Amino acid sequence: MSGTAVAALSGFDDTMKSYLLARGISAGQLAVTYRGRLVLARGYGNNSPQLIQPTSLFRVARLSKSLTAAAIVRLGYSEIDPPLWRAARAVTSWPTHNFWSKYYA
């Protein structure tokens, strides 16, 4: 583990270590905030080839889809509907035809 340990928050460390070990995950990070302040920032490595710091960079991978959907809902759209896609196409260079058809015809 790396980062500053906080004795009063040791339960977070125990839970995170158990979570990673139970799922065979080799590395992770945890940040805990309270009233807008960062109170715990830790890096965890379990057989990781490098030391994981609280500031280490990880790939976002499939998480970006969930974050994008959450942002759209936060903006007031309860679902992604055709008017939203038409508006997005109007301000971007998204193709109006079926992009994948030329690859999977």
N, C-alpha and C positions, 0 to 999 in steps of 0.2 A: 504494500500500500504506500501511497505517497500523498503529500499534502499534509496540512496541519491537523493533527488529531484533536478532537474536542471530547473530553471525558463525558460530558453530559449527553452527548449525541452518539455514544458508542453503539447504541442499538442499531443505528443506520449502517455502521460498518459490519456488524454481525449479519444483518439481513442481506446486505449486498453480497457479502462473501458466500453466504448460503445459496443465494439466488444464482450466482455465477457458477458455483460448483455443481449444483443440482442440474443445470442445463448444459454443462460442458462448454461454457463460454470462457474464452481465455483472457479477455480484458474488458474493462468498462470504466465508466466515470459516474460520479454522483455529485450533484450540487443541490444544496438545500437552502432555501431562502426563508426568511421570517420578517414580515412587515417591510418588505422591499430591500432587505439587506441580506447579503450572502453570509450565511453562518457556518456552512460546511462545504468544502470542495475537496474531493478525494479521487485519486486514481487507483484502480485495482488491476492487478495482473496475476493470472493464474497460469503458469507455464508459458507466459508471453515472452517472445524473444527480446523485447525491449521494456524498459521501465515506463509504465504508464503514469503520466503526470495529470493533474487536474486540467491542465491546459493542452494536453495532447489532442491532435486532430484525428477524427475518425471520418470514414466515408458515411454519407447520409443514407445511401442505398435506397431501399423502398420506403423509407420513412417520409420522403419528400411528398409523396402522394397524400398521405394523411395530413401533413402540415398544410398543404395547399387546400385540401377540402375543409379543414378547420378554419382557415383564413376566409374562405368563401362564405361559410356559414356565419362567421363573425361579422362579415360585411353586410349581413342581412338577407342573404339568399338561403332559403331553406333547402333548396335542391338545385342542382345544376340543370337548368332548363334551356331549351333551344334559344330563347332571346339572349341569354347570357353568352352562348357560343357565338351568335351572330354579332353581338357587340364586341367580343374578343377578336373576331376575324376582321372587323372594321378597323381596329387600331393596330393590328399586327399583320405580318405577311403570311398568315396561315393559309394553306390552299383551301379552296372551296370544293374541290373534287375529292374523291376518295383516294387519299395518298397511298394507302397500302395496296390498292388494286393493281398497280404496275408490278408489285413484287409477288403478289399471291393471286394471280389471274387464273 
